[in-house]
């Protein structure tokens, strides 16, 4: 009789095997200057500060923010604080077993702290356990690793993000005369600890506001392609008039959902599509009227606070008082936390939010195809 493993159990078995191999002496060949897959080792050459190795382990590259925002913001702040520190950077490309191997390789290479944005927050507990065996602290970045002895957590409040997304959408729907709107929900990946609270925050707003959820999907890997397929399934099932709005958890997936609507002859500007991450393409869709809003996570601050914690941890020094002002329960205990406030961004406040903060440049948003729409929206 064979034991049938669940997908998560299968990943767990692979992770255990990878740990054994790595502990037996498998090193890392990741000494390149950096690629789109995320493998790099960056070392500041200026003098000053006590040098140490800091591992930054990010989960995927389908979402633009990780390579274009999180990595450079974190690296820049580390260099400011510790010019002689070395950053071991890896991107797991949405592969939990690969991230386990990357973490083990970073430990083998002498990392003194792991800054971990987990592919799978449940199975990543084994990464934390392995780091603890090596007496290496772990900062959970962006996503909260569950049931593991973390040292710090830096992120946003995902429940509030879901509330922000849904409230802006519901306000717009009611302004348009839709008192009891029908909502399609395209939620994030089940392996991301933030996905459930995004969803629950939005659901709370819908319940209180009299909206009805007619379809709801949990989208593996935050995949825009899968979001497009889910939207296509919705249109096939409900028809073009069977829903009034589409909640989408991030901008990448919003692009997929909007593509499906366009292909079916549905005007996305009348579907009040939400998003998150303030990606350039998402903001362009907002300017063009195809997407209602996005949520701006101040990634520079999130990455900066993470660096301000990681550097002293790597150097064996105390983390400055006043950085982690709250605590978050991850099932194993209360984790010292930094939760950075988020902002809802729509056509009316793009200048005052993402552009003013330098997160995006108006020139990047207002390309030739969007020049007139930007001018009409007052974006400079």
HELIX and SHEET records of a PDB file:
HELIX    1   1 UNK A    7  UNK A   23  1                                  17    
HELIX    2   2 UNK A   65  UNK A   65  1                                   1    
HELIX    3   3 UNK A   66  UNK A   70  3                                   5    
HELIX    4   4 UNK A   71  UNK A   81  1                                  11    
HELIX    5   5 UNK A   96  UNK A  108  1                                  13    
HELIX    6   6 UNK A  125  UNK A  133  1                                   9    
HELIX    7   7 UNK A  158  UNK A  175  1                                  18    
HELIX    8   8 UNK A  193  UNK A  209  1                                  17    
HELIX    9   9 UNK A  220  UNK A  222  5                                   3    
HELIX   10  10 UNK A  224  UNK A  238  1                                  15    
HELIX   11  11 UNK A  251  UNK A  263  1                                  13    
HELIX   12  12 UNK A  268  UNK A  270  5                                   3    
HELIX   13  13 UNK A  280  UNK A  288  1                                   9    
HELIX   14  14 UNK A  299  UNK A  315  1                                  17    
HELIX   15  15 UNK A  351  UNK A  355  3                                   5    
HELIX   16  16 UNK A  362  UNK A  365  1                                   4    
HELIX   17  17 UNK A  368  UNK A  370  5                                   3    
HELIX   18  18 UNK A  371  UNK A  377  1                                   7    
SHEET    1   A 8 UNK A  40  UNK A  43  0                                        
SHEET    2   A 8 UNK A  86  UNK A  91 -1                                        
SHEET    3   A 8 UNK A  53  UNK A  58  1                                        
SHEET    4   A 8 UNK A 113  UNK A 116  1                                        
SHEET    5   A 8 UNK A 137  UNK A 141  1                                        
SHEET    6   A 8 UNK A 152  UNK A 155  1                                        
SHEET    7   A 8 UNK A 334  UNK A 339  1                                        
SHEET    8   A 8 UNK A 326  UNK A 329 -1                                        
SHEET    1   B 3 UNK A 212  UNK A 218  0                                        
SHEET    2   B 3 UNK A 182  UNK A 187  1                                        
SHEET    3   B 3 UNK A 245  UNK A 248  1                                        
SHEET    1   C 2 UNK A 294  UNK A 297  0                                        
SHEET    2   C 2 UNK A 342  UNK A 345 -1                                        
END                                                                             
